[in-house]
Amino acid sequence: MKSSILLLLTVASILLPSACTDQPVNPDTDSYGFKKAALVQQNNRFSLQLFSEITKNETAGTNVFVSPLSMYYALAMAGVGSDTETLKEFEALLGWDNLKQEEVLALMKSIYTELIPDKDKLTLAIANSLWQRNGFPVFDSYTDTVHKYFDAEIHSLDFNNQQAVAIINAWIENKTQGLITDMLDQISPDALMYLINAIYFKGDWKYAFEPDDNLQAPFYQADGSSVLAIYMNQKTYLNYLKNDLFTSVQLPYSDSSYCMTLILPDTAVGIDGLLQVLITENWGSWAKAYQMSTVTVLLPKFKFAYGLRNINQELNDLGLVSAFNPIAADFSKISDRQINISRVLHKAFIEVNEQGSEAAAATAVEFEYTSIGDELLLTLNRPFVFAIEHKPTQTLLFLGKVAFIEY
């Protein structure tokens, strides 16, 4: 099924202002509560912006499925190890601008605690890890931070070992119940460290679809062609919204704190037009407009994997630039070595059937030495002296000092 199916974010939708339950969303009145609500809103902004960038860069008619929450956790672990201009870019990207880092960490841990559902009704597992090359010095203060606030496992590994890729991939596969496999294709000789997040989600519908009610009908794809699809069918009392742009319902899971938001753009708007207006402000106002109504829902069964996707370019476009720059990157809170991010990889899986949904995703942030191998690096980024000399006789022909540059 190749058309761009807009599932607003498996697990990341948990963070969005939600009308999944009958209770209105009221922000806490205390300062801490306001800060937490503000951080959640920034999380949502990051999620929608990144989703928009990824879909924009994909070819038309491609299914897209990502977990911005997974990306957020992996990038947040990198962000707390950054400083100076690199930190400013992380703060802008992740919505930390007006918060102290201690507040960010405490708020993220608090939000994480609230995300974990009643295990009898729904499964949501979030796991983080740090993998460092044997001998690469990582500050204890940094590993202590990611362990304390992200519950990250800390591993030291011989990256030259042929089994290193398999070991890291096995960790991801285990944490995603076997849904995300072969995350890493290789470990570069320059790779020093990986920050990895893995998310697994499994929830049964509050109102399950009956297989006997399934229908077969065409699904009209983005390229104008059609395929015969199996539609699940039910008539239920659900949160419903219709406006000039789309028609939407929210299917609650057995833990009603969670739901799947389904949005069908009007034909005049189309999927591309809808994606253009998916911004935080619109999403927040839409969330308040849902009304409980009796709705018949026809939802095609589907299952697909998305990835492996390198999201470096999308992060660049959203303002995270210096982190990838061998000279400008500042991760001085992680190590006394000059390192930069080389790749941010993401992979996701989703299955939706009569019983419910199962989804998983993983994000890996790969770091490497600024210089190749063990080469030394000299960056002439401040006043310096130069000479032109005759080497056989060591005669200095010219001497100079560069104090400023102009063209």
Secondary structure, 3 states (H helix, E strand, C coil): CCCCCCECCCCHHHHCCCCCCCCCCCCCCCHHHHHHHHHHHHHHHHHHHHHHHHHHHCCCCCCCCCCHHHHHHHHHHHHCCCCHHHHHHHHHHHCCCCCCHHHHHHHHHHHHHHHCCCCCCEEEEEEEEEEEECCCCCCHHHHHHHHHHHCCEEEEECCCCCCHHHHHHHHHHHHCCCCCCCCCCCCCCCEEEEEEEEEEEEEEECCCCCHHHCEEEEEECCCCCEEEEEEEEEEEEEEEEECCCEEEEEEEECCCCCEEEEEEECCCCHHHHHHHCCCHHHHHHHHCCCEEEEEEEEEECEEEEEEEEECHHHHHHCCCCHHHCCCCCCCCCCCCCCEEEEEEEEEEEEEECCCEEEEEEEEEEEEEECCCCCCCCCCCCCCEEEEEEECCCCEEEEEEEECCCCC
